Amino acid sequence: MLHLLLRRLRDLLVVLLVVGSMMFFILRLIPGDAASSLLGGDAKPEQVQALRAALGLDQPPLMQYLHWLSRVAVADLGESVSLHEPVARLIARHLVPTLCLAVAAMVLAFVLAVAITTWNAIRPRNRLARLLAAGAAVGVAIPEFWIALVLVAFFGVRLDWLPTSGWVDPLADPLGALPFLALPLASIVVGLTATYVLVLRESVLRELTRLYLRTARVKGLGETRIILLHVLKNAMLPCVTVMGTRFAHMVGGVVIIEAIFVIPGLGSLLLGAINSRDYVLVQGLTVFLALLFIVVNLLVDLSYMLLDPKVRAS
């Protein structure tokens, strides 16, 4: 366990350095000038030059990089030049909507996928269960933004049942937040559930051929109990891997969903930072998302030890 944590800590530092450095230099290769974009087209040359000096953009790229690296080394992500707030504070404020959306979508999709897969395994000839399992391939292929637009057009505009934009903090008002969460969650859950079903179904079918199930049947255990107590637990490892990677991607990749439903999360913050050429904010968000991705992968590795005795033994 300690060896795993130390190795992951080493990987964390290396990945953060590589990702942050790549993003630093890529942003400076984009045509245009950040100071001119912030001041607008009517700014005078001396104003642009003064802002460039204030932002440190008049220095050589290597000096800018070393200055940025020295601040990141002490966990200082800098201050946003467009919003005039510390990057860490902006991330903390916009993290709650994205985390609420991602966690709720992941839990709901996992519960639905387990229910569909279990039903399909217990009653393999049930037409509805087979239809849901077969429809998972279609659900994976449909883009999330298309599902979101269809849901908005039907439930928000035509039927006028649910709000099409806005956000209420679920931690402050859970009941009031449900109508605003319904459409964004549904947009994400469809594809996410389909992915989980495909992965879990293949894993369950593979486990059903194992010899240890023969012993369980000889002991007199029913098929439902065998699947719930033995098959699902052993078939969960591939699904846990997918859940970890998809969760990390969701936190940083729901830009379109947050834009469609006007949710003030990390996606909208990143999109605004890119549009305003806020280098400091983009770099800070990139480093944070890389950190989150590595932490989630570490939790996935640790969960293997809880689910699989062979991993604990090794």
Disulfide bonds with the S-S distance in Angstrom:
none
